[in-house]
Amino acid sequence: MPIHVYDYQHDITNLAVHPEIRARFPRMERGPPGGLHSHDLGGEIFLVLEGHCEFLVEDERVTRAPGTSRPTTPRSPSVSTPRARWE
């Protein structure tokens, strides 16, 4: 079976969604924050590819630039808010 390689510039989709792990390439436009949420079984790792994104995890707020990431653990309340428009 061939290995599928995903490209974040073209594959704006869910790559894998399972209770313990999620992989997707979302394109998030600047706007109001989403809702605070958590996942019971799996954590998340966000890798910022373009623009800037502000993350609130539990009570810590941090802004990440392209090439940086932010992990969360299961049951950690978090919200992601894009802060710069995509090019």
N, C-alpha and C positions, 0 to 999 in steps of 0.2 A: 504494500500500500504506500503511495507517495506521501511524503511529508508536506503538509500544507503550510505555506508561509503567509502570514497576514501582514498587511500594510495599513498603518493607521490613516494614511491619506485617502485610501479607497475603501477599506473594509469597515465602514461605520456600522457595526453590528455587534450582537452578542456572539462571542467566540465559543464560550463554554459557560453553562450555568448549572451548577450542582449545589447542594446544600452546603458543602464544605469549601467551595471555591467558585468564584465568578471571574470571568475574563471577558472584557468588552472594550471596544473602542468607541466611547461616546464623544460627540462634539457638543460641548456645552457653551452656549452663548451667554454673554454677560447679562445679568439680571438679578432679581431678588433671590435671596437664599432659598434653597429647597427646605423641606421639613427635616427636623432632627429625627434620625432613625438609627436602628442597629440591626444586626443579623445575629440570630441565636447560635448558628452552627459554624459559621465561617467568618474569617476576617476579610479585609480588603486591602489591596495595595494600589494606590493611585500614583501613576507616573504622569507628570505634566510634560506634554510634548510641545505645546505652543502656548503663548500667552502666559498669564499668571492666574493662580487659583488660591482662594483663601479657604482654609479648612478649620473647622471647629470640631475638636475631638474631646468629648467630656467637657472640661472647662478650659482647655488650652486652644488658643487661636494662633494660626501661623499661615503666612502667605508663601507659596512655593512658585519658583520660576521654572522655565523650560529645563528639562534634564534632571529635575529633582523628584523625589517621591515621598509619599506619606502612607505608612501602614496603619491599620487599626486591628484590634483583636476582636474576637466574637463578643457580642453584647456591649460594645463600647458605643455610646451614643455619638453620632457624628453628622455633620452637614458639610457640603462642598458648595462654594460660591465662586464662579468665574469672575475675575476682576479686570480682564483685558480682552478686547475683541480678537477673534481669530483672524489671521491674515488670509 
